[in-house]
Amino acid sequence: MKKLINDTADVVTEALRGVELAHPDLRVDHELKIIYRRDAPVQGKVGIVSGGGSGHEPLQGGFVGPGGLDAACAGEDGPSSGQRQHPGSLLVGSDKADQV
């Protein structure tokens, strides 16, 4: 599949704007680059958050919603999302940027 990129420096920002426009059931924190369920936090449910690099513009955001993630943090194109985006959370993963 082909895609149009206006400027490589804006890929993540533009992708998050597109998610926000296409999915009124989600909300986006553009400063921290986080996609949330609009109804979060859900009473009686443990919140599930995923994060990662945005080489797939940002992949994890597609899993946010009922039956899936409560939020997804988008890193830049390549690097994983950082601790600033996950305050108070437990980060577990397989690359050197992961923190517990």
LINKA-V514784 format. One record per residue. N is the residue number from 1. SS is DSSP state (H for helix, E for strand, C for the rest). Layout:
N	SS
N	SS
This chain:
1	C
2	C
3	C
4	C
5	C
6	C
7	C
8	H
9	H
10	H
11	H
12	H
13	H
14	H
15	H
16	H
17	H
18	H
19	H
20	H
21	H
22	H
23	C
24	C
25	C
26	E
27	E
28	E
29	E
30	C
31	C
32	C
33	C
34	E
35	E
36	E
37	E
38	C
39	C
40	C
41	C
42	C
43	C
44	C
45	C
46	C
47	C
48	C
49	E
50	E
51	E
52	E
53	C
54	C
55	C
56	C
57	C
58	C
59	H
60	H
61	H
62	H
63	H
64	E
65	C
66	C
67	C
68	C
69	E
70	C
71	E
72	E
73	E
74	E
75	C
76	C
77	C
78	C
79	C
80	C
81	C
82	C
83	H
84	H
85	H
86	H
87	C
88	C
89	C
90	C
91	C
92	C
93	C
94	C
95	C
96	C
97	C
98	C
99	C
100	C
